[in-house]
């Protein structure tokens, strides 16, 4: 079944025609990624589909009774409502149904035999609707979504207005997922999610029974979630079957086929025009008629447009000299801010040609570690030893080294005064700064444009060690692909902080995970790291901290760990039993409501009274089961955080 049809959609802002002729269809259960360069109109298209923008032309039509849910990148809450209550508001229709059920129960208790059948039928229909609307499990659904998206138990009762921007985005996503619309429109849903939350969201969406249209720069997410991809290109849309990797392959093939067809047609046209010109040169009636005949035939040819691609960054990294085998040796590095220790005992050895991805939870100090290496921060302890002939290039994700009042040209030229202006402009041209663009002040640039200025300077430095802090942030997907190609051909050494899992898979041969106690290393890329991490977690009693302990110390620690695991297992078993008790209480209550929906029970006043009494008992048992479950969940959370 077709859920959504878009035909010949157009939208302009001033003189900028963002959407020229966009058409697409979305089938039921499809999970479609919407991709394209920054500024191509992806968010505009979603807002039109959500009814928040009006198109200048074309049409949008949905299948009958399709419920559409849209998640914007910005989200605000009103008043002092708590996080839990903000999500609880999703279930207002459920609470209204519950009140109607209670009112019907009272009516049925007083009704005569003539109206009892009608009330019983209404009660049965409403009970079914109540169950389908998650009337019995709404608390469980809220807790599950909050936990999956990384909200702690303490945050449940926190005023939602006190959340950070990233947390508000996650709250918006949680609210939308609980609404379970038939069609989800998501704009950058992976922003502000850590790895565990990303994994949860990917699993959730893969099991989601509705349809999905998602804008995302997270290529790993698109690879693992999407079944189809639509690219917005030069104001039009083109659809592809498969995930992001399949789209990239098909896209290249389609472009080559179109280019070959255009080139062949151009050769045909040129050959025909040459023959026509030769016939005309004879200046005879017969040859002129032949030329006119060929001209008419040529006019009837449907001319192919030359295939066009959005402008892409084109560059490569080079190293002006080679390093020795040892590039960087870090020993017992530590850093604190006040009473808070970011990291300690950091040991890392980079050798020539290493490509290391530095991972770790938000706030652990990954960016601070890079700043310690380049001298922008002073470590509190430990040593940093550089190898021979090491030239360090640093890419700062915040671009704090750029000067806001300088032009793009001056920012780069001042860093490389020995270059001719033409050389600087040629380098900037590789990063799409052409013509008057080079005279724009840095402060007026977007995040992606500032990133391209920083990459221009990094390319011109020709350093042999690149320290990169989130280099793919703010870059469109084509620019990310080009950056990865440039790093793949780079002969030097790379240490990069990144949350971009696709990027890590492309460049890394080693993963270093920063923790408060130091660094844990894994050979391979992100997928290899994930597999090894799952294997470690499956091994009973495994803990890398034991590797440098004596056997006695390791034995004591393992015993503590076993006791802690046993306690956690008991707490998890308690939660499981509590969940089962809740399910049993809900089932018993539902069965009793079904019994009370039958008209014949009210023919006997004693049976009706007994049924009502039993219902109240089951209702109290359900409330007690929920209370036990919440206490068990709280005890488990305390145990996990101990």
N, C-alpha and C positions, 0 to 999 in steps of 0.2 A: 504494500500500500504506500502511495506517495503521501508523505506528511506535509511537505513544503514545496511550493513551486514559485520560483522567481523568474520573471520574464522581462528582459530589456530594461533593467533598472538603471536609472540615471540620477546623479546627484552632483551638484556643483556648489562651491562656497566662493562667492565673488566670481572672479574669472578663472578659478581653478576647478576644472572638471575632474572630480575624484573618481566617480563611477560613470562610465560612458555607455556601456551596454552589457550589463551583468545579468546572466541567466544561469540558473542552477536548479536541480531537483534533489530532494532529500527523501530517501525511503525510510519506512519504519524500521527501527532498530539499528540504523546506520550510525556510525560514530565518525563524523567528518571533521577533519582539521582544515582550518582556513588560514592560508599562508600568503606571504607577499612581503615586499620591502616596506620599511617604515614609511608611513604617509600614503600608502596605496588605497586606503579606505576600508580596512578590515573592521575597525571599531564602528565606523559610520554605517557599514552594512548591517552589523549586529543591532545597532540602535534603530535602524529602519525596520528590521524584522521584529524588534521588540515593541514597535509603535512609538518610540521616543523621538524619531526623526521622520520627516515627510519627504518622500522621494520627489524629484522634479519630473520624473516620467517612469513608465513601466508599471509592473504590477507585482504584488505579493499575495499569494493565496495559501491558506492552510486547509488541511483535511478537516472534516466536520468534528467539532467538540474537542479539538486538540488544545491542551493547556500548555502555554508557553511560559518558561521561567528564564529570566535574564539576570546574569551576575555582572555588574559593572566593576570597573577597577577601583572606583571610589564608593565608600559606603559610610553612612552616618546613622546614629541612633538618637532617639529623642528622650529627654528626661533622664531619670536615674534608674531605669530598668536594669536588672541584673542580666548577666550573660545567659543564665538558664531561662529566665523569664522571657528574654527576647526570642529565644527559640521556642519556648512554650506557646508563644502567641500564634505560632503556625497552626496549633491544634485548637484554636478557638471554635471552629465549626464542630469539632469532636465534642467539646465541652457543652456546646448548645444541644447537640444530639443527646448527650448524657442527661441533661436537664429534662429534655422531652421524654426520655425513657422513664425517668423517675416520676414525672407528672403522669405519664400513662399508667404506671404501676398503681398510683393512687386512684386514678379514675377507674381502673379495672377492678380494684378492691371494692369500689362502691357501686359499680355498674349493674344494671339488671341484665337478665339473660338476653334480651333483645339487642343490646348494644355491645355486649361482651365480645361477640364474634368479630364485629367490625374493629373494635379496639385491639383485639388479639392479632388480627391480620396486620394492622398498622404497626403494632409493637414488633412483630416478627420482621417486617421489612426494615424498620429502623434499626433493629438489632444487627441485622446483616450489614447494613451500611456502616454502623458504628464499628463493627469488627474489621471491615475492609479499610476503614479510615485509620486503622491502627489505634483504635480506642482503648484496647487493653495493653498495648505495648509502647505507648508514646514515650514514657519515661526511659525505657530501655533504648529506644531509638535515639533520643537526645543524648544520653550518656555515651552511646556508641560513636556518634558523629563527633561529639566534643573530644572524646579520647583520641579518635583517629586523626583529627586535625591538630592535635598537640595542645589542647587546653588542659590545664591541671585542675584537680578537684577544687583547689582554693579559688580558682578563677570563676567557678560556676556561680558563686554568690557575689562576685565583684561587679560594680556598676559598669555596664558595657561602654559608657562614654570615656572611661579611663583606659581603655585598651589602646595600644599603639596602632599606627596605620596598618601595619601588616596583620596584626591580630584582628582588626576590624574587617579586613578583607577575608580572613579565614572565617570570621563569624558570618559574613554575608554568604559565603559559600556553604557553610553548615546549614543556614536557614533555607537556602535554595534546595539543597539536597533533601532536606526533610519534607519539603513541599511535594517532592516527587512529580514534577510536571511531565507531560508526555514528550516535550521537546525542551532540552536544556541548551541555552545559549550562554556560553562561558567565555569571558574575555580575560585572558592570562590567568587562569585559575591556579597555576603552580607558583606564582609570585609569593614570596614570603613563607614557603613551606620548606621544612627541613626534609632530609632523606626519608625518615620513617613516615612522615605525613604524605610525602609524594608517593611512596609505595602503597600506603593505605588508599589514597585517592585513585590511583591507577587500578587497584583491585576493585574498588567500589564501582568505578565507571565501567569496567569490563563486565561486571555482573548486573549493571543497570538495565532495566527492562524497557527503558524509553529510548529516545533518539537524541543524538548529541551533535551540536555544531560548536566547535571550540577554536578560538584564536589563541595561539601559543607560539612562543619562540623556543620552547623546550622541545628539541628534536627527539630526545630520548622518550619523553612523554608521548609525542605524536607517533613514534615508532611502536610503543607498547599499548596504545589505547585505540588509535584510529584505524578504521577499515577503509576509509576513503579520504582523499585530500582534494581541496579546491584551491587553486592559485589565482589570486587577483593580480593581473598583469596588464599594465598600460590601460586601466579602466575597464577591462573585460575579465571574464572568469573562465577557467578551464578546469574540468574535473578529471580526477585520476582514481583508479581502483587500487587499493592497497595502502600500506602505511607510508611514513615519510620516506624511508629508504627506497621503497618501490616507486614512489612519486619522483624522486630525484633521478632514478634510472630512466623511467619513462619520459620524463621531461627532456633529458638530454637526447634521447632517441627521436622524439617528436621534432625537436629543434633541428636536428641534423637532416631528417627527412624533408622538412619544409625548406630548409636552406638549399638542399640538393635540387628539389623541385623548382625553386625560384631561379637557381643558377642555370638549370637546363632550359627553362622557359626564356631567360634572358639571352642565352646562346641562340635559341630558335628565332627570337625576335630580331636579334642582330643579323643573323644569316638572311632572314627574309628582307630586312631593310637594305642589306647590301645588294641582294638580287634586284630589288625594286629600283634602287639607285642606278644599277648597271643597265637595266632595261630602259630607264628614262634617258640615260646618256646616249642611247642609240638614236633617239629622236625620230623614230619611225612610227607610223600609225599602229602597226602590229605590235611592236614592243611596248608602246605606250599603253595599249589596251591590256597587254599582259601585266604591266606594272599596276594598272588600276585594279585589275582582278585580284592580284596578290594583296594590294592595299586593303580592299574590302574584306578579304579573308583574314587579314591580320587584325583588322578592327574588331572582328567578331570574337577574337580570342579573349577569354576572361583573364585579365591580368592578375597575377598573384602579387600580393603585397610582400615586400621583403620582410622576412621574419625578424622581429625585434625582441631584444631582451632588455630588462631594466639595467641601467648602468651599474656595473659592479666594480668594486675595488680590485686592483691588480697589483700585487707587489710580492716581494720575496725578501727573506732575511739572509744576510751574508755576514760572515765573521772575517774581520781584517787580519786576524792571526790565530794560531792554534794555541791551546792551553797545554799544560802538562797533564798527566793522567789524573792526578788529584786536583779537583777544581775547588772544592769547599769542604771543610771538616768542622762540624759544630760539636762542641763537647759541653754537656751539662748546662746548657743555656737555661736561664730562668728570668721571668719578668712578672712584676706585681705592680698594681696601682693601689696605693694605700694598703688596706687590709686584705685586698682581693688578689689572690695569686692566679694569674692567667695560665701559666705553664711553668714547669720546672723539669730538670733532668732531660732536656731535649738533646738528643744525639742524632746526627745525620751526616752521612758521608756522600758527597756527590763526586762522581768520576766523569771524565770527559765523555760526552755523548749521552749521559743519563737524561731521561725525560720523566720527571717526578711530579705527580699530582699531590698537592698537600690538602688533605681533607680534615674535617673535624666539625663539631657542632658550632652553631652561631655563638659568638662571644668567647670562644676558647682562646683567641689571640693569633689567628693565622696571619691576618694583615699586619699585626704588631710584630710578629716574627720576621716578616719580610722587611719591615721598617728598621728593625734592629740590625739586619744584615746590611742595609744601605746607609746606616748611620743616622736615620731620622729619629730613632729612639735608642736609648742606652739600656742594654740589658742589666739586670741586677746581679748576675753572676754567670759563670761559664766563659767559654772562649770560642772565638770565630777565627779560623785560620784559612786564608786564601791560598790557592795553588799558584804556580808560575804562569805569568802572562794572562791572568784573568781580567777581562774587561766586562764590567757588570752593567747591564741595561735593565732598568726598572720601569714597569708599567703600573701606575697607581690608579686604582679603580675610581677614585674620586677626582682625579686630574687636578690635584691641589698645586702642582708645579706650574700649571699654565697661568699666564698673566692676563687677567680679564680685559685690561685696557689696550693690549696689543692687538694688531690685526693678525689674521692667520699667517700671512706672509712674513711679518716681522717676528712672530713667535718662533717660526722655524729658522728663518734667516739669521736671527740673532744668536741662535744656538750653533749655527754653522756658517760663520762670517766669511770663511775662505771660499765658499761656493759662489758661483755666479747666480744672479737672480733667475736666469733662465733654467739653471739646474734645480733651484729650489722650487720653482713653479712646475717644472716637469715632475718632481717628486710629489708635490701636492696634487698634481693632475692624476697620478696613480690612485689617489684617495678621493677622487671626485671633486676636488676643489679647482675649478677652472674659471677663467674670465674674471669677473668682478667678485667672485666668491672669495678670492684670496685677500680681499680688503675688508672682510667682515670682522668686527671686533670679537674676540674670544668670548666675551661675556654674553653675546647674543646667540651663541651656538647651542644646539641641542646636545643632550648627553652623547648620542651617537657621533655627532660631528666633532665634539671634543675628543672622543676616543680615537677618531681617525687622525686628528692632528697629533695626538700623542704617539700613535703608531707610525706616522710619518717620521717623527723625530727618532723613534726607536730604530726604524729601518736604516736611517742615514748614519746612525752611530756605529753600526756594524760591530756590535759587541758579541763576545763569544759565550757569555752566560746571560740568559734572560730570566729575570725574576718577574713573573706576571701575576698581578692581583686582579682576579675576575676579568680577564681580557675580553670575554664575549659579551659582557654586560653592555646594553644599549646598541649592540650591533644587530643589523637584520641578519636573517639566516644565510643569505648569499654571502655576505661579508664574513660571517663566521666560517663558512666553508672555505673561503679564500684564505683566511687566517690559518686554518688548519692545514691547508695545502702548503702554505709558506713555512709553517713550523715543521711539517713533515720533511721538507727539503733542507731544513736548517742543519748545518753540520756541527753546531755548538751544543751547549748543555741548557736544559730548561728545568726550572722549578716554578710551578704554577699553582696558585690557589684558585679553585673553581668549584661552583655548584652545578656546572653544566655537564651532565653525565655523558651526553653524546660527545662533547668536546674532549672529555677525559678519555673516553674510549678511542678517539682518533689519535691523540698524541702520546698518551702515557705508556711507559713500559714498567712503571713502578708506582705504587700508591703508598703515601706516608700519611698516617692518621695521627693528628695532634690531639693529645689528651692532657689533663692536668699533670699526669705523672711522666709525660715524655712522648715519644713517637713510636708507633707500631708500624712496621713496613710489610708490604705485600707485593710480590712480583706480579706484573700484568697490568691490565687496564681496569676500568671500573667494574665491568661484568665479572672479570676474574676475581677481583676483590670481594664482590658480593657473594660469589660462590664459596670462597674460602671462609668468609665470615659466617655463612650459614653452616658450613662444616664445623667450624670451631664451636658454634653455639650448640651443635648437636652432640658434642663430646662431653660426657659427664665429668665434672671436676676440672675441666680445662681452664686455665687462667695463665696468660703470658707473663704475669708478674712473678710466677714461681720459677721462671727460667734461670734467674740469677740468685736464687735463694739456696741455702744449704738444705739437705734432705730433711733435717729436723724442723727447720723453719717452714719449709714447704708443707710438711705433714701437718703442722699446727694450723697453717693458713687453710689448707684443704679441709681440715676438720671443721673450722669455723664456717667455711663456705658450704660444707655439707649440711651443717646445722641450719644455716640461713636458708638454704634451698628447701630443706624439709619444712621449715616454718612457712616459707612462701608457698610451698605445695599445699600445706594444710589450709592456708588462707585462700588459695585458688580453689581448692576443693570446697571450702565453705561458700565461696561465691557461686560455684556451680550448683551446690545444693540449694542455695537461696534462690537462684534463677529457676531451678526446677520447681521449687515450692511456689514461686510466683506463677509459673506456667500452669501448675496444677490448680492453684486458686482461681486463676482466670478461666480455666476450662470448666471448673465446677460452677463458677458464677454464670458463665455463658449457658451451661446446661440448665441451670435453674431458671434463667431468664427465658430459655426456649420452652421450659415446662410451664412457666407462668403465662406464656403467649398463647397457650391452648385454652380454648373457650370452656371445655368440659370441666376444667378444674374449679371453675367458679360456680358450678352447679351445686357443689357441696361447700357450704360456708366454712366447715371445720378444715377441710383440705386446703381451701384458699388461705385461711389464717395460718395454717401450718407452713404452707409454701412461702408466705410473706415473712414469717419468722425465720425460716431456713435461709431465705434470701438475705435478710439482715445479718445473720450469722456468717454467711459466706462473704458478705461485703466486708465485715470486720476482719475476717481471716485474710482477705486479699490485702487490706491495708496493713495488717501486721506482717504479711509476707514481704510487701514492698519495703517496709521499715527495716526488716531483717536483711534484705538484699542491699539496701543502701549502706547499712552498718558494715556488712561484709565487704562491700566495694571500698569503703573508706579505710577499713583495716588493711586490706590488700595494698591500697595505694600508699599507706603509711609504711608498710613493710617493704615495699619496693624502693621507697625513698630513704630508707634507714641506712 
